[in-house]
Amino acid sequence: MVVRAPDPLRHRVVQQSESEPMPMTMQEVAIWGVLAGGLLTLAGLALA
């Protein structure tokens, strides 16, 4: 499953990954994890 991010966000992540060894910070990983969990929950409720 591919999640398309808005162009400004994708551009920022690309710039950050080029300038830093780690592409994402732990805070960003946590935020994406919560968003993914919420989407999976909504999908599960929709399919139920």
N, CA and C atoms as an extended XYZ file, in Angstrom:
144
Properties=species:S:1:pos:R:3:atomname:S:1:resname:S:1:resid:I:1 pbc="F F F"
N         0.848       -1.191        0.000 N   MET     1
C         0.000        0.000        0.000 CA  MET     1
C         0.881        1.238        0.000 C   MET     1
N         0.636        2.121       -0.933 N   VAL     2
C         1.454        3.325       -1.053 CA  VAL     2
C         0.645        4.518       -0.573 C   VAL     2
N         1.222        5.266        0.366 N   VAL     3
C         0.553        6.471        0.874 CA  VAL     3
C         1.226        7.681        0.254 C   VAL     3
N         0.468        8.450       -0.521 N   ARG     4
C         1.046        9.631       -1.178 CA  ARG     4
C         0.968       10.828       -0.241 C   ARG     4
N         2.114       11.418        0.000 N   ALA     5
C         2.165       12.594        0.860 CA  ALA     5
C         2.048       13.847       -0.011 C   ALA     5
N         1.569       14.950        0.560 N   PRO     6
C         1.546       16.214       -0.187 CA  PRO     6
C         2.949       16.579       -0.642 C   PRO     6
N         3.032       17.267       -1.786 N   ASP     7
C         4.337       17.586       -2.366 CA  ASP     7
C         5.263       18.342       -1.411 C   ASP     7
N         4.779       19.364       -0.680 N   PRO     8
C         5.695       20.068        0.243 CA  PRO     8
C         6.274       19.132        1.299 C   PRO     8
N         5.446       18.235        1.835 N   LEU     9
C         5.912       17.319        2.869 CA  LEU     9
C         6.938       16.357        2.280 C   LEU     9
N         6.644       15.819        1.107 N   ARG    10
C         7.558       14.877        0.472 CA  ARG    10
C         8.883       15.577        0.162 C   ARG    10
N         8.812       16.816       -0.293 N   HIS    11
C        10.024       17.575       -0.607 CA  HIS    11
C        10.852       17.793        0.653 C   HIS    11
N        10.186       18.108        1.765 N   ARG    12
C        10.889       18.347        3.022 CA  ARG    12
C        11.568       17.067        3.501 C   ARG    12
N        10.872       15.940        3.391 N   VAL    13
C        11.448       14.675        3.838 CA  VAL    13
C        12.659       14.315        2.985 C   VAL    13
N        12.578       14.586        1.679 N   VAL    14
C        13.712       14.299        0.789 CA  VAL    14
C        14.897       15.169        1.183 C   VAL    14
N        14.659       16.459        1.434 N   GLN    15
C        15.744       17.353        1.838 CA  GLN    15
C        16.354       16.876        3.154 C   GLN    15
N        15.519       16.465        4.098 N   GLN    16
C        16.004       16.050        5.407 CA  GLN    16
C        16.836       14.777        5.277 C   GLN    16
N        16.401       13.836        4.439 N   SER    17
C        17.119       12.579        4.309 CA  SER    17
C        18.462       12.800        3.630 C   SER    17
N        18.567       13.835        2.797 N   GLU    18
C        19.835       14.126        2.138 CA  GLU    18
C        20.813       14.783        3.102 C   GLU    18
N        20.284       15.553        4.062 N   SER    19
C        21.165       16.303        4.950 CA  SER    19
C        21.481       15.521        6.233 C   SER    19
N        20.649       14.528        6.581 N   GLU    20
C        20.861       13.782        7.812 CA  GLU    20
C        20.952       12.289        7.514 C   GLU    20
N        21.702       11.546        8.321 N   PRO    21
C        21.793       10.098        8.116 CA  PRO    21
C        20.452        9.396        8.350 C   PRO    21
N        19.674        9.894        9.322 N   MET    22
C        18.352        9.297        9.586 CA  MET    22
C        17.287       10.079        8.826 C   MET    22
N        16.485        9.395        7.986 N   PRO    23
C        15.473       10.101        7.193 CA  PRO    23
C        14.351       10.691        8.042 C   PRO    23
N        14.005       10.015        9.144 N   MET    24
C        12.922       10.524        9.985 CA  MET    24
C        13.336       10.517       11.449 C   MET    24
N        12.811       11.480       12.199 N   THR    25
C        13.070       11.507       13.634 CA  THR    25
C        12.081       10.576       14.329 C   THR    25
N        12.358       10.246       15.587 N   MET    26
C        11.461        9.356       16.330 CA  MET    26
C        10.075        9.980       16.458 C   MET    26
N        10.024       11.312       16.572 N   GLN    27
C         8.714       11.972       16.692 CA  GLN    27
C         7.899       11.776       15.416 C   GLN    27
N         8.557       11.915       14.257 N   GLU    28
C         7.838       11.731       13.004 CA  GLU    28
C         7.375       10.290       12.855 C   GLU    28
N         8.239        9.346       13.257 N   VAL    29
C         7.863        7.926       13.186 CA  VAL    29
C         6.627        7.676       14.043 C   VAL    29
N         6.592        8.281       15.237 N   ALA    30
C         5.443        8.099       16.128 CA  ALA    30
C         4.185        8.691       15.499 C   ALA    30
N         4.309        9.866       14.880 N   ILE    31
C         3.150       10.521       14.266 CA  ILE    31
C         2.612        9.669       13.120 C   ILE    31
N         3.546        9.179       12.254 N   TRP    32
C         3.094        8.344       11.133 CA  TRP    32
C         2.485        7.051       11.651 C   TRP    32
N         3.020        6.516       12.735 N   GLY    33
C         2.468        5.286       13.311 CA  GLY    33
C         1.041        5.497       13.780 C   GLY    33
N         0.791        6.626       14.436 N   VAL    34
C        -0.565        6.929       14.916 CA  VAL    34
C        -1.510        7.116       13.730 C   VAL    34
N        -1.043        7.831       12.697 N   LEU    35
C        -1.884        8.049       11.516 CA  LEU    35
C        -2.199        6.726       10.828 C   LEU    35
N        -1.192        5.874       10.681 N   ALA    36
C        -1.408        4.576       10.034 CA  ALA    36
C        -2.371        3.734       10.861 C   ALA    36
N        -2.206        3.748       12.177 N   GLY    37
C        -3.105        2.990       13.053 CA  GLY    37
C        -4.540        3.484       12.929 C   GLY    37
N        -4.715        4.793       12.856 N   GLY    38
C        -6.046        5.358       12.710 CA  GLY    38
C        -6.678        4.961       11.383 C   GLY    38
N        -5.868        4.985       10.312 N   LEU    39
C        -6.395        4.604        8.997 CA  LEU    39
C        -6.778        3.130        8.979 C   LEU    39
N        -5.948        2.283        9.596 N   LEU    40
C        -6.263        0.850        9.642 CA  LEU    40
C        -7.533        0.612       10.445 C   LEU    40
N        -7.704        1.363       11.540 N   THR    41
C        -8.911        1.211       12.356 CA  THR    41
C       -10.153        1.618       11.556 C   THR    41
N       -10.051        2.745       10.846 N   LEU    42
C       -11.184        3.189       10.031 CA  LEU    42
C       -11.498        2.174        8.943 C   LEU    42
N       -10.461        1.622        8.308 N   ALA    43
C       -10.674        0.628        7.258 CA  ALA    43
C       -11.338       -0.618        7.850 C   ALA    43
N       -10.903       -1.029        9.030 N   GLY    44
C       -11.492       -2.203        9.678 CA  GLY    44
C       -12.957       -1.975       10.010 C   GLY    44
N       -13.284       -0.782       10.486 N   LEU    45
C       -14.676       -0.482       10.806 CA  LEU    45
C       -15.526       -0.425        9.538 C   LEU    45
N       -14.941        0.098        8.460 N   ALA    46
C       -15.688        0.202        7.206 CA  ALA    46
C       -15.966       -1.181        6.626 C   ALA    46
N       -15.002       -2.094        6.801 N   LEU    47
C       -15.176       -3.440        6.243 CA  LEU    47
C       -16.052       -4.311        7.133 C   LEU    47
N       -16.134       -3.960        8.417 N   ALA    48
C       -16.889       -4.805        9.355 CA  ALA    48
C       -18.388       -4.741        9.046 C   ALA    48
